Amino acid sequence: MGLNLIVESLPHYARFQCIEGNSTFSIHFAEELPKGNGVWVYFECENLDKYVDELIRKGIVFDEMPNDKSWLWREARLKDPDHNQLILYYAGENRLNPPWRLK
């Protein structure tokens, strides 16, 4: 697929880096198709807190305000009209080079 494996947390998670550029693609294992929370889609935002504030001013409702996660990303969460989980995040250097990156 043109991806390099950079994080492996089997059997539940893997992160790949595209061969060209700095884009990444992550997958998370699910025992069955999502019910209730639907699909989780991540969008990286460099100025996460400012962007979330702008969206709130426009009437967007968040389920979880920006906060630091144990996997070294800062995230805010909301749901789309189909109840899919949308995660706005900022990972900085940790997206491509987390402390647990594969050698």
N, C-alpha and C positions, 0 to 999 in steps of 0.2 A: 504493500500500500504506500510505500515511500515514507515510512515513519520509523523513528528510532525509539526503542523502549528506554525511558529514563527513570521511571519509578515503577516498582513492582511490589504490590502488597497482596499476594495471592492468598486466598482465592477470590478476593473481593474487589480489587482495584488495580488499575494500571494506567500510567500516563506515558504518552508518546510525544516526541518532538518531530515536527515536519522537517524533512531533509533541507529544504530551503526556507530561510527566514526563522522567526522565533515563535511561530504558532505552535500550540500544543493541542492534543486531543486526549481526553481522559474517558475511561469507561469504568463503570461501577456495576458489579454483578448483582442481579436480582433473582431470587428464587422463582418468581412469577411476574407476569406483567403488572405494572403498577395499578393499584386501586386506591382511590381517594386522593393521594398526593400526585398521581400521574407521573409524567416524565420530569426529570430535573435538568434544567438548561442553565449553563454558566456563561456569564458575560463579564469580561474583565474591564474595569473602569479605573483609570489611573488616579483620578481624584474622587474616590468613592463617596466619602462623606458629603462633599460639596454637591455631587451629582444626585445623591439621595435627597438632600435638602431641596434641590431644584424640583425633583419629581414630586415631593410632598407638597410644595407650593402649587403645583399643577393639579393636585387632587389625588395623586396616586397613594394608595394605602399599602403600607408595609406590614408584614407579619413579624418581621424581626429587623430591628434597626442595626446599623453597622456595628460589628463587634469582632474582636480578635478570636480566632479559632486555634485549637491545639496544633493544627497542621500548618500553622504560620501564615494563614491567609486572613484577611479582614473581609467579612461578608455581611450583606443585607439580603433579606429574603421577602418575596412576595409571590402571589399566585396570579396566573393569567386567567381569563374568563373560563377556561376549561379545567381549572384547578391544577395545572402543571406548575411545578415549583420553579420559579425564576430566581437565580442567585446572582446578584451583582457582587463582584469581589475585586479585591486588589491583592496580588500575591508578590509583586515586585520580583526580586531575584529568586525567591523561593518557588516560583512557578517552574522555572527551568532548572534551578540548582538547589533543591531542598537538601538539608543535611543528610537525608537518607537516599539521595540519588545513586543509581547504580553506576558502577565504575565502567 
